[in-house]
Amino acid sequence: MRLLKTPSVLPGFNISLGLTVLCLSLLVVLPFAMMAAKAAEIGWSAFWTTIAEPNVLAAVWLSLKMSFYAMLTNIVFGTLVAWVLVRYDFWGKNMVNALVDLPFALPTAVTGIALATLYAPNGWIGRFFAADGVFGKLAGHEIKIAFTPIGIWIALVVVSLPFIVRSVQPVLEELSNEYEEAAATLGANRFTTFRRVLLPEITPALITGAGMMFARATGEYGSVIFIAGNIPMVSEILPLIITGKLEQFDVQGASAVALFMLMVSFVILFALNLMQWALSKRAGAKA
């Protein structure tokens, strides 16, 4: 008796799977494997010694902290931008929608130079925070933005905003506003409607966007390098540590720091994916 194979709905699965695995191997797995192999040349003892250097640990903590703050900021304001673009019609809406993707289109170096020009002590915005500026006088001292961790935070917020907006926007477009109208009819105020009706629906998308933007922010270099100031132990980011080691021809040390950075990002993304899976499973159980 001959066994009959069930034909696939989409033909060409085997070749498609093979090409997918090949592309992922060449573009993702192989570079990471070579980086791990290069870092392994110095041994685990030297690997942890390199990571434990005070300037490296300070850069790791600064990169993770500023990325986390940027993620929290964009979760709030990115969701607000997505809400406005979906729920309201206004003049110039298409322009605003296009501006959201501008950080993706611009070279990161251009973004960094523009931000440094704006927030430098003599910049268009930074001058208001100088000692003789409006906000500086209110605070009683100069408020430095550029060349400080605050500047890093601003740069990360700018370059990672589209991740949240583009993750939440399709979910809001699929979610009918009749649910919000029904909640208002039942006496719910706007905050209650958002917390009980909208937030459970957009939470998986928020987690996805937050994970992608956090991974992008931890490795951001071009837009941060010009506004960070790059002061060791103060505003020196982790990608700058890697670049500095490469300039000193310490390829193994740079690979070790890059591998550690990759491990941290992977753990964070894995945790976020677990959260998303748990939320999806809970939503399926309720359904």
Secondary structure as GFF3:
##gff-version 3
##sequence-region A 1 287
A	DSSP	alpha_helix	13	24	.	.	.	ID=ss1
A	DSSP	pi_helix	25	29	.	.	.	ID=ss2
A	DSSP	alpha_helix	30	40	.	.	.	ID=ss3
A	DSSP	alpha_helix	43	51	.	.	.	ID=ss4
A	DSSP	alpha_helix	54	87	.	.	.	ID=ss5
A	DSSP	alpha_helix	93	100	.	.	.	ID=ss6
A	DSSP	alpha_helix	102	105	.	.	.	ID=ss7
A	DSSP	alpha_helix	108	119	.	.	.	ID=ss8
A	DSSP	three_ten_helix	126	129	.	.	.	ID=ss9
A	DSSP	alpha_helix	134	139	.	.	.	ID=ss10
A	DSSP	alpha_helix	149	174	.	.	.	ID=ss11
A	DSSP	alpha_helix	178	185	.	.	.	ID=ss12
A	DSSP	alpha_helix	190	193	.	.	.	ID=ss13
A	DSSP	pi_helix	194	198	.	.	.	ID=ss14
A	DSSP	alpha_helix	199	218	.	.	.	ID=ss15
A	DSSP	alpha_helix	222	228	.	.	.	ID=ss16
A	DSSP	alpha_helix	238	247	.	.	.	ID=ss17
A	DSSP	alpha_helix	251	286	.	.	.	ID=ss18
###
